[in-house]
Amino acid sequence: MRGKIVLLYETERGKALCDIASYVLTQVAVAFGHALTLPVKKCEPVPEVSDALLDLCADAEGILVGDGDMACLPALADELLCASRVRELRYTHLIENRALMGLGRPLNAVLIQALSSEEETLAATAKLAYAVSARENMAILQVPATGKLAAAWKKAVDGADSLSAPFHAWELPLPRVLPDMIHRPQHCGVLLCPPYAGYVLADAAAALAGAQGMGYDAYVGGQCGLLSALRQDDDALNPFGMLRAVTHLLRSELKMEQEAACLEAAMRNVLQAGWRTADISLKPDKVMDAEGICDLVCQQIEVAGEWIANK
């Protein structure tokens, strides 16, 4: 299979994550016999999207962003007609619990945010939240909109709710959501948010979950997949969020289920062997930098490729 995946960055940390994504995607392509084009572009720290960037992305199957706070990311999502942002905040199946609420109290949440106030976007976001709820067997907590958006938001949620199974949404006003997440982190479920509430909650929820380097944003409903690693602390570069974004892209946009499963297994094997970057490590003797983690993951992918070739 042939495909084009564009890698974008704004800072040196973003470039390092794009380099990791490019390296891993190259190993996946070699292992499974694909031909992937992987152009890399540095973006200026401005909120506008240049014509050159749009031309580069025009025929891409997917876009990976190394900087979660890249200035032009919101505008790029808008240009690509993305309807929703999805931020999964569940890491306990990947690492030991590092949630700020303490051991044994992991945040169990998937935040789904509408990216505009247009009725079609609100309806698409609400339907997505109910689909995730049914697939993941998670309850829905919706943050009601206020002001001029209230009626359109209620219509969107009620419309999705009328088609839903097995859960119906319960609502909680924005000022009460974070306290509820702190006191009942295991029961948050799907957080369905109108635009402004999503922007307020996304970073706060990621901080509560801990290990932001493990996370990524998926901008969905647009012309192609747009995935971004979350902004990280400066003390360590964690590659896992970007690698999880690559997995999402392979599975959802390129329909490469076997390749995505291979990368997931490679990450799981490395994590189960105890290797961590400094930001998520609980054992100093098992700390490795991002490049070393990437090398271990790629070794696993190479082994899988050899097994497939000789099968």
Backbone as CSV, one residue per row, in Angstrom:
resi,resn,N_x,N_y,N_z,CA_x,CA_y,CA_z,C_x,C_y,C_z
1,MET,0.835,-1.198,0.000,0.000,0.000,0.000,0.868,1.245,0.000
2,ARG,0.411,2.268,-0.721,1.077,3.559,-0.716,0.251,4.566,0.077
3,GLY,0.923,5.494,0.717,0.215,6.506,1.488,1.129,7.662,1.840
4,LYS,0.525,8.799,2.163,1.267,9.997,2.527,0.822,10.450,3.914
5,ILE,1.782,10.580,4.810,1.525,11.069,6.162,2.424,12.277,6.397
6,VAL,1.816,13.412,6.666,2.553,14.662,6.879,2.864,14.805,8.362
7,LEU,4.100,15.186,8.678,4.526,15.395,10.058,4.859,16.874,10.257
8,LEU,4.225,17.490,11.253,4.354,18.927,11.486,4.900,19.194,12.882
9,TYR,5.722,20.235,12.980,6.231,20.622,14.288,6.502,22.122,14.301
10,GLU,6.643,22.654,15.507,6.942,24.077,15.682,8.204,24.280,16.504
11,THR,8.463,23.388,17.464,9.600,23.501,18.369,10.545,22.320,18.177
12,GLU,11.698,22.394,18.826,12.653,21.301,18.741,12.105,20.028,19.379
13,ARG,11.336,20.172,20.469,10.713,18.993,21.083,9.707,18.374,20.111
14,GLY,8.958,19.221,19.421,8.030,18.719,18.421,8.746,18.008,17.297
15,LYS,9.883,18.549,16.870,10.666,17.906,15.813,11.167,16.536,16.261
16,ALA,11.605,16.442,17.521,12.089,15.158,18.026,10.976,14.108,17.986
17,LEU,9.760,14.499,18.342,8.641,13.557,18.296,8.281,13.189,16.855
18,CYS,8.346,14.154,15.946,8.091,13.848,14.531,9.149,12.900,13.981
19,ASP,10.416,13.088,14.388,11.473,12.183,13.948,11.205,10.755,14.439
20,ILE,10.729,10.644,15.675,10.402,9.325,16.225,9.260,8.686,15.436
21,ALA,8.214,9.477,15.157,7.088,8.956,14.388,7.533,8.512,12.997
22,SER,8.384,9.313,12.359,8.870,8.977,11.024,9.679,7.674,11.040
23,TYR,10.528,7.527,12.050,11.357,6.330,12.174,10.488,5.081,12.360
24,VAL,9.506,5.176,13.246,8.650,4.023,13.522,7.791,3.685,12.304
25,LEU,7.232,4.702,11.657,6.426,4.455,10.461,7.262,3.813,9.352
26,THR,8.514,4.226,9.236,9.403,3.618,8.246,9.616,2.135,8.559
27,GLN,9.806,1.822,9.843,9.996,0.423,10.235,8.732,-0.393,9.974
28,VAL,7.573,0.195,10.242,6.309,-0.489,9.965,6.169,-0.749,8.459
29,ALA,6.508,0.266,7.651,6.403,0.119,6.199,7.313,-0.990,5.684
30,VAL,8.528,-1.048,6.210,9.470,-2.088,5.786,8.968,-3.463,6.220
31,ALA,8.509,-3.549,7.459,8.083,-4.847,7.999,6.877,-5.410,7.261
32,PHE,5.984,-4.515,6.778,4.735,-4.988,6.187,4.647,-4.730,4.677
33,GLY,5.732,-4.240,4.102,5.769,-4.105,2.656,4.981,-2.927,2.098
34,HIS,4.949,-1.811,2.802,4.240,-0.624,2.330,5.229,0.429,1.819
35,ALA,4.702,1.393,1.083,5.500,2.527,0.607,4.853,3.800,1.132
36,LEU,5.399,4.348,2.211,4.842,5.537,2.830,5.719,6.756,2.533
37,THR,5.082,7.841,2.136,5.760,9.125,1.973,5.548,9.920,3.246
38,LEU,6.652,10.443,3.829,6.587,11.063,5.156,7.230,12.451,5.151
39,PRO,6.609,13.433,4.475,7.181,14.785,4.482,7.092,15.421,5.867
40,VAL,8.142,16.142,6.244,8.209,16.817,7.549,8.308,18.313,7.301
41,LYS,7.526,19.104,8.043,7.530,20.550,7.847,7.518,21.279,9.183
42,LYS,8.360,22.304,9.280,8.337,23.182,10.443,7.314,24.286,10.211
43,CYS,6.455,24.526,11.191,5.428,25.560,11.096,5.857,26.797,11.881
44,GLU,5.537,27.950,11.369,5.842,29.190,12.073,4.896,29.352,13.263
45,PRO,5.347,30.015,14.339,4.498,30.192,15.536,3.439,31.270,15.349
46,VAL,2.575,31.074,14.380,1.491,32.016,14.087,0.186,31.226,14.004
47,PRO,-0.955,31.838,14.315,-2.218,31.095,14.337,-2.804,30.790,12.970
48,GLU,-2.264,31.388,11.912,-2.811,31.150,10.581,-2.164,29.932,9.933
49,VAL,-2.876,29.349,8.968,-2.363,28.233,8.187,-1.954,28.754,6.810
50,SER,-0.708,28.529,6.443,-0.221,29.032,5.163,-0.759,28.201,4.004
51,ASP,-0.763,28.818,2.814,-1.177,28.093,1.617,-0.246,26.916,1.339
52,ALA,1.053,27.111,1.620,2.020,26.034,1.390,1.711,24.825,2.267
53,LEU,1.306,25.082,3.518,0.962,23.976,4.411,-0.293,23.259,3.936
54,LEU,-1.286,24.019,3.510,-2.514,23.392,3.007,-2.236,22.558,1.766
55,ASP,-1.367,23.063,0.886,-1.012,22.301,-0.313,-0.322,20.988,0.065
56,LEU,0.551,21.053,1.087,1.261,19.851,1.524,0.295,18.814,2.080
57,CYS,-0.738,19.286,2.777,-1.676,18.378,3.434,-2.831,17.935,2.532
58,ALA,-2.936,18.536,1.356,-4.128,18.352,0.525,-4.422,16.890,0.207
59,ASP,-3.411,16.104,-0.114,-3.647,14.722,-0.532,-3.121,13.709,0.482
60,ALA,-2.983,14.134,1.731,-2.449,13.250,2.764,-3.534,12.333,3.316
61,GLU,-3.130,11.116,3.672,-4.044,10.213,4.385,-4.122,10.563,5.865
62,GLY,-3.094,11.231,6.366,-3.084,11.594,7.771,-2.030,12.640,8.062
63,ILE,-2.199,13.316,9.205,-1.269,14.357,9.642,-0.942,14.102,11.101
64,LEU,0.352,14.118,11.436,0.814,13.958,12.807,1.499,15.244,13.247
65,VAL,1.132,15.724,14.424,1.659,16.990,14.940,2.468,16.706,16.198
66,GLY,3.710,17.185,16.229,4.583,16.934,17.369,4.350,17.856,18.549
67,ASP,3.751,19.025,18.306,3.530,20.014,19.357,2.039,20.138,19.643
68,GLY,1.611,19.710,20.832,0.200,19.791,21.169,-0.331,21.203,21.252
69,ASP,0.569,22.183,21.480,0.147,23.583,21.538,0.657,24.381,20.346
70,MET,0.881,23.716,19.204,1.316,24.402,17.998,0.305,25.482,17.625
71,ALA,0.783,26.681,17.353,-0.085,27.847,17.206,-1.142,27.676,16.120
72,CYS,-0.789,27.032,15.014,-1.725,26.931,13.898,-2.601,25.682,13.951
73,LEU,-2.477,24.871,15.013,-3.238,23.618,15.077,-4.751,23.842,15.049
74,PRO,-5.320,24.783,15.843,-6.776,25.000,15.754,-7.225,25.411,14.361
75,ALA,-6.453,26.287,13.714,-6.821,26.724,12.370,-6.711,25.581,11.368
76,LEU,-5.722,24.714,11.553,-5.566,23.569,10.648,-6.745,22.611,10.803
77,ALA,-7.156,22.359,12.042,-8.325,21.502,12.271,-9.562,22.103,11.618
78,ASP,-9.683,23.417,11.672,-10.816,24.097,11.043,-10.757,23.977,9.523
79,GLU,-9.574,24.179,8.953,-9.407,24.073,7.502,-9.718,22.670,7.000
80,LEU,-9.415,21.676,7.808,-9.673,20.284,7.420,-11.105,19.855,7.718
81,LEU,-11.908,20.777,8.264,-13.325,20.553,8.567,-13.529,19.505,9.649
82,CYS,-12.602,19.437,10.591,-12.755,18.512,11.705,-13.903,18.974,12.600
83,ALA,-14.715,18.039,13.056,-15.880,18.378,13.873,-15.605,18.271,15.366
84,SER,-14.736,17.339,15.764,-14.597,17.022,17.185,-13.141,16.749,17.534
85,ARG,-12.831,17.009,18.798,-11.536,16.608,19.338,-11.772,15.531,20.393
86,VAL,-11.003,14.432,20.310,-11.118,13.332,21.254,-9.800,13.205,22.011
87,ARG,-9.878,13.252,23.334,-8.685,13.089,24.165,-8.951,11.962,25.156
88,GLU,-8.291,10.834,24.954,-8.440,9.709,25.870,-7.551,9.929,27.082
89,LEU,-8.121,9.768,28.273,-7.398,10.039,29.517,-7.343,8.786,30.384
90,ARG,-7.072,7.656,29.730,-6.976,6.374,30.437,-5.614,5.771,30.122
91,TYR,-4.748,5.705,31.127,-3.404,5.187,30.907,-3.119,3.929,31.725
92,THR,-4.025,3.524,32.591,-3.707,2.442,33.513,-3.510,1.106,32.818
93,HIS,-4.034,0.960,31.601,-3.798,-0.278,30.871,-2.412,-0.288,30.236
94,LEU,-1.688,0.841,30.343,-0.368,0.950,29.737,0.752,1.083,30.770
95,ILE,0.483,1.782,31.861,1.515,2.054,32.855,0.922,1.964,34.246
96,GLU,1.806,1.977,35.259,1.328,2.076,36.626,0.590,3.399,36.803
97,ASN,-0.331,3.415,37.717,-1.131,4.614,37.937,-0.257,5.768,38.420
98,ARG,-0.251,6.851,37.661,0.462,8.051,38.076,-0.499,9.229,38.194
99,ALA,-1.782,8.977,38.371,-2.762,10.039,38.477,-2.480,10.899,39.704
100,LEU,-2.784,12.183,39.614,-2.524,13.095,40.706,-3.402,12.808,41.915
101,MET,-4.498,12.077,41.727,-5.374,11.767,42.850,-4.789,10.684,43.751
102,GLY,-3.716,10.022,43.318,-3.079,9.034,44.162,-3.227,7.620,43.633
103,LEU,-2.499,6.724,44.253,-2.520,5.320,43.832,-3.908,4.727,43.966
104,GLY,-4.284,3.912,43.002,-5.569,3.240,43.065,-6.752,4.099,42.676
105,ARG,-6.500,5.342,42.202,-7.604,6.224,41.815,-7.337,6.790,40.409
106,PRO,-7.251,5.933,39.427,-6.967,6.413,38.070,-8.152,7.153,37.467
107,LEU,-7.856,8.142,36.647,-8.914,8.841,35.930,-9.359,7.978,34.754
108,ASN,-10.631,7.697,34.684,-11.193,6.867,33.621,-12.112,7.741,32.781
109,ALA,-11.556,8.401,31.786,-12.333,9.384,31.034,-11.861,9.477,29.596
110,VAL,-12.818,9.798,28.720,-12.538,10.155,27.329,-13.252,11.476,27.081
111,LEU,-12.494,12.527,26.827,-13.084,13.845,26.604,-13.359,14.040,25.121
112,ILE,-14.597,14.382,24.783,-14.998,14.614,23.396,-15.581,16.021,23.307
113,GLN,-14.955,16.855,22.506,-15.292,18.275,22.435,-15.721,18.668,21.029
114,ALA,-16.837,19.382,20.927,-17.216,19.980,19.644,-16.258,21.128,19.339
115,LEU,-15.846,21.249,18.083,-14.861,22.262,17.717,-15.475,23.556,17.189
116,SER,-16.788,23.570,16.967,-17.462,24.805,16.558,-18.894,24.763,17.051
117,SER,-19.576,25.892,16.910,-20.961,25.992,17.379,-21.977,25.705,16.284
118,GLU,-21.533,25.271,15.113,-22.461,24.950,14.039,-23.288,23.716,14.409
119,GLU,-24.566,23.748,14.034,-25.475,22.669,14.450,-25.001,21.299,13.966
120,GLU,-24.498,21.220,12.741,-24.032,19.934,12.215,-22.858,19.409,13.036
121,THR,-21.970,20.310,13.444,-20.814,19.913,14.242,-21.245,19.434,15.615
122,LEU,-22.186,20.149,16.234,-22.683,19.740,17.546,-23.346,18.365,17.471
123,ALA,-24.154,18.156,16.428,-24.844,16.873,16.276,-23.844,15.741,16.045
124,ALA,-22.836,15.986,15.200,-21.839,14.950,14.916,-21.045,14.602,16.169
125,THR,-20.717,15.614,16.984,-19.957,15.375,18.212,-20.776,14.577,19.212
126,ALA,-22.056,14.919,19.364,-22.921,14.182,20.287,-23.060,12.716,19.849
127,LYS,-23.261,12.478,18.552,-23.372,11.103,18.053,-22.074,10.325,18.286
128,LEU,-20.936,10.999,18.100,-19.650,10.351,18.345,-19.527,9.936,19.807
129,ALA,-19.938,10.823,20.718,-19.842,10.514,22.142,-20.674,9.289,22.498
130,TYR,-21.874,9.190,21.944,-22.716,8.034,22.232,-22.147,6.764,21.608
131,ALA,-21.519,6.888,20.443,-20.891,5.725,19.822,-19.732,5.219,20.676
132,VAL,-18.912,6.149,21.183,-17.803,5.757,22.060,-18.340,5.142,23.344
133,SER,-19.409,5.719,23.871,-20.033,5.186,25.091,-20.462,3.738,24.912
134,ALA,-21.122,3.444,23.792,-21.591,2.074,23.540,-20.414,1.126,23.321
135,ARG,-19.406,1.581,22.558,-18.261,0.718,22.249,-17.438,0.407,23.493
136,GLU,-17.225,1.419,24.344,-16.355,1.265,25.503,-17.115,0.917,26.781
137,ASN,-18.447,0.843,26.692,-19.279,0.550,27.867,-19.029,1.555,28.983
138,MET,-19.098,2.826,28.625,-18.836,3.915,29.565,-20.041,4.849,29.619
139,ALA,-20.322,5.371,30.794,-21.397,6.351,30.948,-21.016,7.680,30.305
140,ILE,-22.018,8.513,30.002,-21.785,9.823,29.393,-22.124,10.920,30.398
141,LEU,-21.182,11.820,30.578,-21.412,13.040,31.350,-21.323,14.194,30.379
142,GLN,-22.419,14.922,30.189,-22.379,16.037,29.238,-22.433,17.362,29.994
143,VAL,-21.609,18.294,29.531,-21.560,19.628,30.115,-22.529,20.506,29.336
144,PRO,-23.621,20.946,29.929,-24.607,21.713,29.167,-24.063,23.076,28.741
145,ALA,-24.423,23.457,27.522,-24.033,24.776,27.027,-24.936,25.841,27.641
146,THR,-24.446,27.069,27.659,-25.221,28.191,28.173,-25.334,29.267,27.104
147,GLY,-26.172,30.261,27.363,-26.296,31.386,26.449,-26.918,30.997,25.120
148,LYS,-26.427,31.616,24.036,-27.001,31.412,22.712,-26.841,29.980,22.206
149,LEU,-25.869,29.281,22.746,-25.599,27.923,22.263,-26.480,26.871,22.951
150,ALA,-27.159,27.264,24.003,-27.867,26.286,24.842,-28.897,25.470,24.068
151,ALA,-29.730,26.129,23.283,-30.803,25.420,22.583,-30.244,24.447,21.551
152,ALA,-29.258,24.897,20.770,-28.677,24.032,19.741,-27.960,22.841,20.370
153,TRP,-27.286,23.083,21.504,-26.581,21.991,22.179,-27.567,20.954,22.714
154,LYS,-28.640,21.418,23.339,-29.652,20.503,23.871,-30.267,19.677,22.749
155,LYS,-30.530,20.314,21.608,-31.094,19.596,20.466,-30.142,18.499,19.991
156,ALA,-28.847,18.812,19.928,-27.860,17.834,19.478,-27.773,16.658,20.438
157,VAL,-27.711,16.952,21.745,-27.597,15.879,22.738,-28.867,15.041,22.777
158,ASP,-30.035,15.691,22.755,-31.299,14.948,22.771,-31.441,14.074,21.533
159,GLY,-30.988,14.589,20.379,-31.074,13.803,19.150,-30.215,12.561,19.201
160,ALA,-28.999,12.689,19.744,-28.124,11.525,19.872,-28.646,10.578,20.943
161,ASP,-29.185,11.142,22.016,-29.697,10.330,23.119,-30.878,9.467,22.683
162,SER,-31.697,9.999,21.781,-32.877,9.245,21.338,-32.500,7.999,20.552
163,LEU,-31.276,7.976,20.022,-30.814,6.825,19.243,-29.861,5.940,20.023
164,SER,-29.615,6.273,21.281,-28.497,5.672,21.996,-28.856,4.349,22.664
165,ALA,-27.777,3.617,22.940,-27.834,2.418,23.776,-26.387,2.086,24.130
166,PRO,-26.127,1.719,25.375,-27.072,1.472,26.460,-27.217,2.648,27.424
167,PHE,-26.416,3.724,27.230,-26.392,4.781,28.231,-27.124,6.034,27.771
168,HIS,-27.715,6.740,28.725,-28.255,8.066,28.491,-27.383,9.063,29.249
169,ALA,-27.189,10.235,28.664,-26.287,11.202,29.275,-26.893,11.814,30.526
170,TRP,-26.039,12.039,31.526,-26.429,12.867,32.641,-25.578,14.124,32.569
171,GLU,-26.076,15.233,33.081,-25.381,16.496,32.887,-24.866,17.060,34.202
172,LEU,-23.785,17.823,34.058,-23.161,18.469,35.203,-22.626,19.811,34.743
173,PRO,-22.971,20.913,35.403,-22.484,22.229,34.999,-20.957,22.299,35.052
174,LEU,-20.394,23.123,34.198,-18.942,23.217,34.068,-18.219,23.430,35.407
175,PRO,-18.682,24.329,36.291,-17.933,24.539,37.544,-17.862,23.306,38.437
176,ARG,-18.747,22.340,38.208,-18.760,21.152,39.063,-18.037,19.953,38.467
177,VAL,-17.603,20.066,37.213,-17.017,18.892,36.554,-15.667,18.521,37.158
178,LEU,-14.760,19.490,37.297,-13.442,19.166,37.839,-13.512,18.628,39.265
179,PRO,-14.294,19.248,40.173,-14.435,18.621,41.500,-14.959,17.201,41.436
180,ASP,-15.897,16.934,40.523,-16.428,15.577,40.386,-15.348,14.631,39.886
181,MET,-14.497,15.097,38.967,-13.412,14.264,38.452,-12.415,13.938,39.565
182,ILE,-12.190,14.892,40.443,-11.239,14.667,41.539,-11.798,13.658,42.541
183,HIS,-13.069,13.780,42.858,-13.659,12.924,43.892,-14.099,11.567,43.351
184,ARG,-14.421,11.482,42.050,-14.891,10.210,41.473,-14.157,9.924,40.165
185,PRO,-12.828,9.870,40.188,-12.065,9.743,38.929,-12.356,8.469,38.153
186,GLN,-12.670,7.382,38.872,-12.886,6.107,38.185,-14.214,6.057,37.446
187,HIS,-15.105,7.027,37.678,-16.465,6.945,37.142,-16.799,8.078,36.169
188,CYS,-15.796,8.754,35.654,-16.072,9.908,34.791,-16.711,9.508,33.465
189,GLY,-16.166,8.502,32.808,-16.721,8.052,31.537,-16.435,8.996,30.397
190,VAL,-17.401,9.121,29.493,-17.263,9.985,28.329,-17.702,11.403,28.718
191,LEU,-16.788,12.364,28.610,-17.096,13.762,28.903,-17.440,14.459,27.592
192,LEU,-18.694,14.775,27.389,-19.181,15.404,26.161,-19.281,16.908,26.393
193,CYS,-18.522,17.696,25.631,-18.377,19.121,25.929,-18.660,20.002,24.719
194,PRO,-19.369,21.127,24.913,-19.431,22.156,23.878,-18.063,22.811,23.743
195,PRO,-17.845,23.627,22.710,-16.492,24.130,22.435,-15.785,24.763,23.621
196,TYR,-16.386,25.768,24.245,-15.670,26.500,25.293,-15.383,25.609,26.500
197,ALA,-16.309,24.723,26.853,-16.090,23.841,28.000,-14.950,22.862,27.722
198,GLY,-14.856,22.385,26.486,-13.772,21.475,26.135,-12.415,22.122,26.288
199,TYR,-12.298,23.382,25.866,-11.015,24.073,26.002,-10.654,24.290,27.461
200,VAL,-11.650,24.530,28.316,-11.396,24.712,29.740,-10.958,23.402,30.388
201,LEU,-11.636,22.305,30.036,-11.442,21.040,30.733,-10.274,20.205,30.218
202,ALA,-9.921,20.333,28.954,-8.986,19.380,28.345,-7.652,19.323,29.074
203,ASP,-7.006,20.463,29.269,-5.690,20.450,29.904,-5.779,20.115,31.380
204,ALA,-6.831,20.602,32.052,-6.996,20.288,33.466,-7.200,18.787,33.664
205,ALA,-8.009,18.184,32.800,-8.252,16.748,32.906,-6.982,15.957,32.613
206,ALA,-6.205,16.391,31.627,-4.952,15.703,31.304,-3.982,15.778,32.479
207,ALA,-3.943,16.925,33.154,-3.067,17.061,34.316,-3.511,16.146,35.446
208,LEU,-4.827,16.028,35.651,-5.337,15.135,36.689,-5.008,13.677,36.380
209,ALA,-5.048,13.318,35.101,-4.763,11.937,34.719,-3.310,11.579,34.960
210,GLY,-2.413,12.583,34.899,-0.996,12.317,35.036,-0.408,11.791,33.738
211,ALA,0.931,11.806,33.634,1.639,11.235,32.480,1.128,11.797,31.163
212,GLN,1.178,13.127,31.012,0.663,13.736,29.786,1.419,13.267,28.549
213,GLY,2.661,12.842,28.732,3.422,12.342,27.598,2.857,11.078,26.990
214,MET,1.923,10.415,27.695,1.278,9.225,27.168,0.079,9.563,26.288
215,GLY,-0.342,10.839,26.273,-1.602,11.188,25.643,-1.470,11.829,24.272
216,TYR,-2.592,11.869,23.568,-2.651,12.523,22.259,-4.083,12.980,22.016
217,ASP,-4.225,13.918,21.089,-5.538,14.378,20.644,-5.809,13.842,19.248
218,ALA,-7.037,13.413,19.025,-7.495,13.023,17.687,-8.562,14.008,17.244
219,TYR,-8.323,14.691,16.140,-9.299,15.603,15.551,-10.015,14.824,14.452
220,VAL,-11.307,14.594,14.636,-12.016,13.641,13.788,-13.139,14.320,13.008
221,GLY,-13.591,13.593,11.979,-14.701,14.078,11.167,-14.281,14.951,10.013
222,GLY,-12.969,15.116,9.807,-12.478,16.007,8.762,-12.066,15.280,7.499
223,GLN,-11.319,15.983,6.656,-10.912,15.437,5.361,-9.885,14.324,5.499
224,CYS,-9.102,14.343,6.569,-8.145,13.271,6.827,-7.872,13.250,8.327
225,GLY,-7.199,12.211,8.800,-6.902,12.110,10.217,-5.890,13.156,10.650
226,LEU,-6.157,13.809,11.764,-5.247,14.803,12.340,-5.005,14.414,13.784
227,LEU,-3.778,14.019,14.107,-3.427,13.540,15.434,-2.289,14.376,15.989
228,SER,-2.359,14.675,17.281,-1.331,15.502,17.905,-0.942,14.947,19.258
229,ALA,0.368,14.804,19.499,0.839,14.461,20.843,0.536,15.622,21.785
230,LEU,0.243,15.307,23.053,-0.037,16.357,24.026,1.242,17.099,24.406
231,ARG,1.051,18.349,24.822,2.176,19.137,25.335,2.739,18.450,26.573
232,GLN,4.079,18.409,26.661,4.730,17.677,27.746,5.523,18.609,28.655
233,ASP,5.883,18.069,29.830,6.790,18.791,30.709,8.176,18.837,30.084
234,ASP,8.996,19.747,30.564,10.314,19.943,29.966,11.363,18.965,30.476
235,ASP,11.051,18.196,31.539,12.098,17.382,32.146,12.401,16.102,31.377
236,ALA,11.486,15.647,30.528,11.730,14.413,29.779,10.861,14.394,28.530
237,LEU,11.409,13.822,27.473,10.640,13.647,26.242,10.069,12.238,26.241
238,ASN,8.741,12.140,26.250,8.058,10.848,26.283,7.505,10.551,24.891
239,PRO,7.931,9.433,24.271,7.482,9.143,22.900,6.146,8.425,22.806
240,PHE,5.615,7.951,23.938,4.473,7.049,23.869,3.201,7.731,23.363
241,GLY,2.993,8.993,23.709,1.813,9.687,23.203,1.823,9.771,21.686
242,MET,2.973,10.112,21.116,3.080,10.164,19.658,2.933,8.778,19.050
243,LEU,3.505,7.762,19.679,3.376,6.407,19.147,1.933,5.923,19.207
244,ARG,1.211,6.301,20.253,-0.208,5.954,20.311,-0.990,6.682,19.213
245,ALA,-0.582,7.928,18.919,-1.215,8.662,17.819,-0.950,7.965,16.485
246,VAL,0.266,7.466,16.299,0.594,6.715,15.082,-0.288,5.470,14.980
247,THR,-0.459,4.777,16.087,-1.317,3.583,16.102,-2.739,3.931,15.686
248,HIS,-3.274,5.025,16.256,-4.618,5.483,15.905,-4.711,5.775,14.412
249,LEU,-3.698,6.455,13.882,-3.702,6.807,12.468,-3.675,5.566,11.576
250,LEU,-2.828,4.616,11.920,-2.752,3.382,11.135,-4.088,2.653,11.119
251,ARG,-4.728,2.585,12.274,-5.964,1.806,12.388,-7.156,2.542,11.778
252,SER,-7.320,3.815,12.109,-8.549,4.526,11.755,-8.524,5.133,10.358
253,GLU,-7.371,5.620,9.932,-7.297,6.335,8.658,-6.741,5.472,7.531
254,LEU,-5.713,4.680,7.815,-5.108,3.858,6.770,-5.669,2.437,6.746
255,LYS,-6.533,2.110,7.717,-7.174,0.786,7.792,-6.135,-0.327,7.844
256,MET,-5.030,-0.079,8.536,-3.978,-1.072,8.705,-4.095,-1.693,10.090
257,GLU,-5.067,-2.547,10.273,-5.332,-3.132,11.587,-4.165,-3.984,12.074
258,GLN,-3.605,-4.803,11.197,-2.509,-5.674,11.607,-1.291,-4.855,12.016
259,GLU,-1.002,-3.798,11.241,0.145,-2.948,11.545,-0.053,-2.193,12.859
260,ALA,-1.278,-1.694,13.073,-1.578,-0.995,14.322,-1.448,-1.932,15.516
261,ALA,-1.957,-3.160,15.362,-1.861,-4.135,16.447,-0.408,-4.489,16.745
262,CYS,0.412,-4.538,15.709,1.833,-4.833,15.886,2.509,-3.723,16.700
263,LEU,2.240,-2.467,16.366,2.832,-1.351,17.095,2.335,-1.327,18.534
264,GLU,1.049,-1.588,18.734,0.506,-1.658,20.100,1.215,-2.738,20.911
265,ALA,1.391,-3.899,20.308,2.054,-4.994,21.014,3.499,-4.642,21.329
266,ALA,4.169,-3.964,20.399,5.553,-3.558,20.625,5.659,-2.599,21.807
267,MET,4.761,-1.611,21.872,4.766,-0.680,23.006,4.462,-1.414,24.306
268,ARG,3.481,-2.311,24.257,3.100,-3.042,25.464,4.252,-3.901,25.969
269,ASN,4.974,-4.539,25.060,6.104,-5.378,25.461,7.194,-4.548,26.127
270,VAL,7.467,-3.376,25.574,8.497,-2.507,26.149,8.073,-2.042,27.537
271,LEU,6.816,-1.648,27.670,6.318,-1.174,28.965,6.265,-2.305,29.986
272,GLN,5.839,-3.490,29.560,5.771,-4.614,30.489,7.160,-5.078,30.925
273,ALA,8.162,-4.806,30.084,9.544,-5.105,30.475,10.076,-4.092,31.482
274,GLY,9.297,-3.039,31.731,9.662,-2.072,32.766,10.316,-0.809,32.282
275,TRP,10.561,-0.676,30.981,11.275,0.494,30.476,10.347,1.705,30.412
276,ARG,10.855,2.839,30.875,10.084,4.074,30.957,10.993,5.268,30.649
277,THR,10.381,6.363,30.236,11.075,7.644,30.257,10.965,8.222,31.669
278,ALA,11.771,9.226,31.962,11.886,9.711,33.340,10.570,10.231,33.906
279,ASP,9.691,10.767,33.051,8.455,11.371,33.555,7.455,10.345,34.091
280,ILE,7.575,9.082,33.691,6.623,8.064,34.157,7.303,6.903,34.875
281,SER,8.595,7.017,35.124,9.320,5.895,35.715,9.146,5.859,37.223
282,LEU,8.964,4.654,37.751,8.953,4.436,39.192,10.215,3.706,39.649
283,LYS,11.052,3.285,38.677,12.278,2.551,38.997,13.449,3.230,38.279
284,PRO,14.327,3.895,39.017,15.435,4.635,38.381,16.320,3.787,37.484
285,ASP,16.442,2.485,37.783,17.314,1.636,36.973,16.675,1.193,35.667
286,LYS,15.404,1.573,35.435,14.717,1.199,34.191,14.369,2.430,33.354
287,VAL,15.084,3.543,33.575,14.829,4.766,32.828,15.625,4.752,31.525
288,MET,14.978,5.173,30.450,15.632,5.259,29.141,15.117,6.500,28.440
289,ASP,15.954,7.107,27.601,15.491,8.298,26.883,14.563,7.898,25.742
290,ALA,13.942,8.910,25.122,12.922,8.651,24.099,13.489,7.871,22.920
291,GLU,14.719,8.195,22.511,15.319,7.500,21.377,15.553,6.028,21.702
292,GLY,15.977,5.755,22.944,16.185,4.363,23.346,14.885,3.575,23.369
293,ILE,13.820,4.204,23.891,12.502,3.562,23.871,12.082,3.268,22.442
294,CYS,12.296,4.221,21.559,11.917,4.048,20.154,12.681,2.887,19.521
295,ASP,13.968,2.769,19.843,14.761,1.664,19.313,14.204,0.316,19.780
296,LEU,13.816,0.233,21.060,13.254,-1.011,21.574,11.946,-1.358,20.866
297,VAL,11.100,-0.349,20.655,9.832,-0.576,19.955,10.091,-1.064,18.533
298,CYS,11.053,-0.445,17.860,11.347,-0.821,16.475,11.950,-2.223,16.384
299,GLN,12.701,-2.633,17.387,13.208,-4.005,17.410,12.043,-5.000,17.455
300,GLN,11.029,-4.665,18.236,9.846,-5.529,18.312,9.129,-5.580,16.960
301,ILE,9.025,-4.436,16.303,8.366,-4.386,14.991,9.152,-5.203,13.968
302,GLU,10.479,-5.113,14.012,11.316,-5.868,13.078,11.128,-7.369,13.258
303,VAL,11.052,-7.812,14.505,10.823,-9.234,14.777,9.478,-9.673,14.203
304,ALA,8.451,-8.814,14.394,7.124,-9.142,13.855,7.168,-9.222,12.338
305,GLY,7.909,-8.297,11.705,8.023,-8.311,10.247,8.698,-9.572,9.737
306,GLU,9.758,-10.014,10.426,10.449,-11.240,10.017,9.526,-12.451,10.161
307,TRP,8.734,-12.465,11.234,7.805,-13.576,11.431,6.740,-13.621,10.335
308,ILE,6.250,-12.446,9.954,5.230,-12.370,8.908,5.823,-12.806,7.551
309,ALA,7.058,-12.364,7.285,7.693,-12.701,6.010,7.945,-14.197,5.870
310,ASN,8.210,-14.866,6.991,8.531,-16.304,6.955,7.320,-17.195,7.234
311,LYS,6.176,-16.557,7.405,4.974,-17.321,7.766,4.509,-18.173,6.603
